[in-house]
Amino acid sequence: MSPTEKVKEAITQGNSNPADIAQATGLGQGAVAVILAYLERSEELVRESLTSCPSGGCGNCAQAGGCSGAVAERRGPVLLQLRKRP
């Protein structure tokens, strides 16, 4: 099985962060990061944020701007969704 196929298999088994994927595949985290970037560029992998902000903005939020939604580059849980290559 190729490294890319190992990463895809790890994702289908529920691993969703590079450290878990690396552990499941036996690959290094750097290799996993490169493969995830490739899968995103080829549109085989979509990352979807699992966080949401209240409709009233940060003023209505208990986190009050301290969360990942207040910054341009969001952080937090994401869903990794594999797709068939277009």
C-alpha positions in Angstrom: 0.0 0.0 0.0 1.4 3.4 -0.9 1.9 6.1 1.7 -1.0 8.1 0.2 -3.3 5.1 0.4 -2.2 4.5 4.0 -3.2 8.1 4.9 -6.6 7.7 3.2 -7.2 4.5 5.0 -6.3 6.0 8.3 -8.8 8.9 7.6 -11.6 6.4 6.8 -10.9 4.7 10.1 -11.6 7.9 11.9 -8.2 9.4 12.5 -8.5 13.2 11.9 -5.3 14.9 13.0 -1.8 14.5 11.6 -0.3 12.9 14.8 -3.0 10.2 14.9 -2.7 9.6 11.2 1.1 9.3 11.5 0.7 6.8 14.4 -1.9 4.8 12.5 0.2 4.6 9.3 3.7 4.4 10.7 4.6 7.5 8.6 6.3 10.6 10.0 4.2 13.7 10.7 6.0 15.6 8.0 5.2 13.0 5.4 1.5 13.0 6.6 1.4 16.8 6.3 2.7 16.6 2.7 0.2 13.9 1.8 -2.7 15.8 3.3 -1.7 19.0 1.4 -1.5 16.9 -1.8 -4.9 15.4 -1.2 -6.4 18.9 -0.6 -4.8 20.3 -3.8 -6.1 17.4 -5.8 -9.5 17.9 -4.3 -9.6 14.4 -2.8 -9.7 15.8 0.7 -11.9 18.6 2.1 -11.4 20.0 5.6 -14.5 21.4 7.1 -14.5 23.4 10.3 -16.7 21.9 13.1 -16.8 25.2 15.0 -19.4 27.8 14.5 -20.0 31.3 15.8 -23.2 32.8 17.1 -25.1 34.9 14.6 -24.6 38.0 16.8 -20.9 37.8 16.5 -18.2 37.6 19.3 -20.2 39.9 21.6 -22.8 37.2 22.1 -20.3 34.5 22.6 -19.1 33.1 26.0 -15.6 32.8 24.5 -15.7 36.6 23.7 -13.2 36.5 20.8 -10.8 34.1 22.5 -11.7 31.3 20.1 -10.4 30.4 16.7 -13.4 32.1 15.0 -12.0 35.5 15.9 -8.9 35.1 13.8 -8.5 34.8 10.0 -6.8 31.4 10.2 -9.2 29.2 12.2 -8.1 26.5 14.5 -10.0 23.8 16.3 -11.7 20.6 15.3 -12.1 19.8 11.6 -13.8 17.1 9.6 -11.6 15.4 7.1 -13.8 14.2 4.2 -12.3 12.1 1.4 -13.8 12.5 -2.1 -13.2 10.6 -5.3 -10.8 12.4 -7.6 -12.6 14.6 -10.1 
